[in-house]
Structures are given as structure tokens and as C-alpha cells.
């Protein structure tokens, strides 16, 4: 049971870290300068949603990879 708790904590932390990294990465592209000022608020919302989707996908890959590496011991 302790393994499940550790993986849950790792997953939550991983999700937040990868979402933050995706958001900072997308902001560094400076795409807001191509959007007219009247649509800046909508663009920021889209930027957050894309960062959540990208961060979640990367985090899911990372946690799945860690979980699979842990389970490699059952192969032997």
C-alpha cells in the first residue's frame, strides 16, 4: 500500500511540475505579440489550457515510464 501512496504523490508532483514547465516554455515563445490586444484574455486562457494538456501528457509519459521501470523486476 505504501507503493501506491508514493506513486500517487509522485504523480501529483509530476503533473504540477510538467504543467509549470510547459507554461513557462509556451510563454517564452512570445506568441502574444501576434495577437491583437482585444483578444489577449482569450489567448491567455488558451495558453493555460494548452500548457495543461501538454504538461499532463508529458507527466503521464514520465510516470508511466517510471512505473514500467519499477515493474521490470517482475520480468526476471
C-alpha positions in Angstrom: 0.0 0.0 0.0 2.9 2.3 0.6 4.0 2.0 -3.0 0.6 3.2 -4.2 0.8 6.3 -1.9 4.3 7.1 -3.1 3.3 6.7 -6.8 0.2 9.0 -6.1 2.5 11.6 -4.6 5.0 11.4 -7.4 2.2 11.7 -10.0 0.7 14.8 -8.4 4.1 16.5 -8.1 5.0 15.5 -11.6 1.8 16.9 -13.0 2.3 20.3 -11.4 6.0 20.4 -12.4 5.4 19.5 -16.0 2.4 21.9 -16.4 4.5 24.7 -15.0 7.4 23.8 -17.3 5.0 23.7 -20.3 3.5 27.1 -19.3 6.9 28.7 -19.0 8.0 27.2 -22.3 5.0 28.4 -24.1 5.3 31.9 -22.7 8.9 32.0 -23.9 7.7 31.7 -27.4 6.2 35.2 -27.1 3.2 34.4 -29.3 1.2 37.1 -27.6 2.7 39.8 -29.8 0.9 38.3 -32.8 -2.5 38.5 -31.1 -4.4 41.8 -31.2 -5.0 43.5 -27.8 -8.7 42.8 -27.8 -8.2 39.1 -27.8 -5.3 38.9 -25.2 -7.5 37.5 -22.4 -8.8 34.7 -24.6 -5.3 33.9 -25.8 -4.1 33.6 -22.2 -6.8 31.2 -21.4 -5.9 29.1 -24.5 -2.2 29.3 -23.4 -3.1 27.9 -20.0 -5.2 25.1 -21.5 -2.5 24.1 -23.9 0.0 24.1 -21.1 -2.2 21.9 -19.0 -2.7 19.5 -21.9 1.0 19.4 -22.9 2.2 19.1 -19.3 -0.3 16.4 -18.4 0.8 14.4 -21.5 4.4 14.7 -20.6 3.8 13.9 -17.0 1.8 10.8 -17.9 4.6 9.6 -20.1 7.1 10.2 -17.3 5.1 8.4 -14.6 4.2 5.6 -16.9 7.9 5.2 -17.7 8.9 5.2 -14.0 6.2 2.6 -13.2 7.3 0.4 -16.0 10.9 0.5 -14.9 9.9 -0.4 -11.4 7.9 -3.4 -12.8 10.9 -4.7 -14.9 12.0 -6.7 -11.9 9.0 -9.0 -12.4 10.5 -10.0 -15.8 13.3 -12.0 -14.2 
